[in-house]
Amino acid sequence: MDTIEIRLSGFGGQGLIMASVVLARAASLYESKHVVQKDDQYKREESGLYVVQTQTFGSGVRGSATKAEVKISTKEITFPEVTIPDILVLMSEASFLKFGENVKPTSLVIVDPDTVKSRPGGEFCEIPATVTASELGNKIAANMVMLGAVVAMTDVVEMDSLKSAMKDMLPPATHELNSKAVDKGFELGNECGGRLQVDWG
């Protein structure tokens, strides 16, 4: 697999755009090694990954429909937008109605059961990100719960890379909460049956 397309969708105020920026940063700055082939031999090189992050949101921003996307590839990315995602995160009913059926048979679909009433027709995994974040102290950390779950179910980046990028982008006062949120999301993701194995080699 040389390219992964990820779509995070919900409503403004859930921090999904920030989540996509954190994920993109983790992949572009902290996942700098992958296996390459040279002269019939495989070795790890500091060759890096190509990453593109895009976003759209309604005019009202907070509470309006929002979509944030990340493309990660071992090859140069010539078209920045996600067409049909390999990983789809749904965190609002409106996002399900707009994007819920636009997936591949092999796509990993993750739903927050507390903010999405409908369910996809195919396989999906429920991650109670909003409730989990509230239990940790603030529901705004639901975006980091989801990122932890995505990493657990895909290995798209390493947890250390995700946490490093998170600390780069988020205020120091929130680091403890968000680190706990990522860890809890990782735990929930491991408990979920769904999986899409990403191997940058």
Residue pairs with C-beta under 8 A, 6 or more apart in sequence:
1 198
1 199
1 200
2 73
2 74
2 75
3 71
3 72
3 73
3 74
3 75
3 77
4 71
4 72
4 73
4 86
4 87
4 154
4 156
4 198
5 69
5 70
5 71
5 82
5 83
5 84
5 85
5 86
5 87
6 20
6 23
6 69
6 70
6 71
6 72
6 82
6 85
6 86
6 87
6 88
6 89
6 150
6 156
7 67
7 68
7 69
7 82
7 85
7 87
7 88
7 89
7 99
8 16
8 19
8 20
8 67
8 68
8 69
8 70
8 89
8 91
8 143
8 146
9 16
9 65
9 66
9 67
9 68
9 88
9 89
9 90
9 91
9 92
9 95
9 98
9 99
10 16
10 66
10 89
10 90
10 91
10 92
10 95
10 112
10 115
11 62
11 63
11 64
11 65
11 66
11 91
11 92
11 94
11 95
12 57
12 58
12 60
12 61
12 62
12 63
12 64
12 65
12 66
13 61
13 62
13 63
14 66
14 91
14 92
14 140
14 142
14 143
15 140
15 142
15 143
15 144
16 66
16 67
16 68
16 89
16 91
16 143
17 55
17 57
17 66
17 68
18 143
18 169
18 170
19 68
19 143
19 144
19 146
19 147
20 53
20 55
20 68
20 69
20 70
21 53
21 68
21 169
22 144
22 147
22 162
22 165
22 166
22 169
22 170
23 53
23 70
23 147
23 150
23 156
23 157
23 162
23 165
24 51
24 52
24 53
24 70
24 72
25 165
25 168
25 169
26 157
26 161
26 162
26 164
26 165
26 166
27 49
27 51
27 70
27 72
27 156
27 157
27 161
28 48
28 49
28 50
28 51
29 164
29 165
30 157
30 158
30 160
30 161
30 164
30 165
31 48
31 49
31 157
31 158
31 161
31 200
32 46
32 47
32 48
32 49
33 44
33 45
33 46
33 47
34 44
34 45
34 47
34 48
34 49
34 74
34 200
34 201
35 42
35 43
35 44
35 200
35 201
36 42
36 43
36 44
36 45
36 47
42 201
49 72
49 73
49 74
49 200
50 71
50 72
50 73
50 74
50 75
50 76
50 77
51 70
51 71
51 72
51 73
51 77
52 70
52 71
52 77
52 80
53 68
53 69
53 70
53 71
54 68
54 69
54 80
54 81
54 82
55 66
55 67
55 68
55 69
56 66
56 67
57 64
57 65
57 66
57 67
58 64
58 65
58 66
65 92
65 94
65 95
65 98
66 95
67 95
67 99
69 81
69 82
69 85
70 82
71 77
71 80
71 82
72 156
74 200
84 102
84 103
84 104
84 107
85 99
85 102
85 103
85 107
86 104
86 106
86 107
86 108
86 196
87 107
87 108
87 110
87 150
87 154
87 156
87 196
88 99
88 100
88 102
88 103
88 107
88 108
88 109
88 110
89 110
89 146
89 150
90 96
90 99
90 100
90 109
90 110
90 111
90 112
90 116
91 112
91 115
91 116
91 129
91 130
91 142
91 146
92 115
92 116
93 115
93 116
93 117
93 118
95 116
96 111
96 116
96 117
96 118
96 120
97 118
100 109
100 118
100 120
101 120
101 121
103 109
103 120
103 122
105 122
106 196
107 122
107 196
108 125
108 153
108 154
108 194
108 195
108 196
109 120
109 122
109 123
109 124
109 125
109 194
110 124
110 125
110 126
110 127
110 146
110 149
110 150
110 153
110 192
110 194
111 119
111 120
111 124
111 125
111 126
111 127
112 126
112 127
112 128
112 129
112 130
112 142
112 146
113 126
113 128
114 128
114 129
114 130
114 131
115 130
123 194
124 194
125 149
125 153
125 189
125 192
125 193
125 194
126 192
127 145
127 146
127 149
127 185
127 188
127 189
127 192
128 188
129 142
129 143
129 145
129 146
129 149
129 185
130 139
130 142
132 142
132 145
132 181
132 184
132 185
132 188
133 139
133 140
133 141
133 142
133 144
133 145
133 181
136 177
136 180
136 181
136 184
137 177
138 177
141 174
141 177
141 178
141 180
141 181
142 181
144 166
144 178
144 181
144 182
144 185
145 181
145 182
145 184
145 185
145 188
146 185
147 162
147 166
147 182
147 185
148 159
148 162
148 181
148 182
148 183
148 184
148 185
148 186
148 187
148 188
148 189
149 185
149 186
149 188
149 189
149 192
150 156
150 185
150 189
151 157
151 158
151 159
151 162
151 182
151 185
151 186
151 189
152 185
152 186
152 187
152 188
152 189
152 190
152 192
153 189
153 190
153 192
153 194
153 195
153 196
154 195
154 196
154 197
154 198
155 197
155 198
155 199
156 198
159 182
159 186
162 182
163 179
163 182
166 175
166 178
166 179
166 182
167 175
170 178
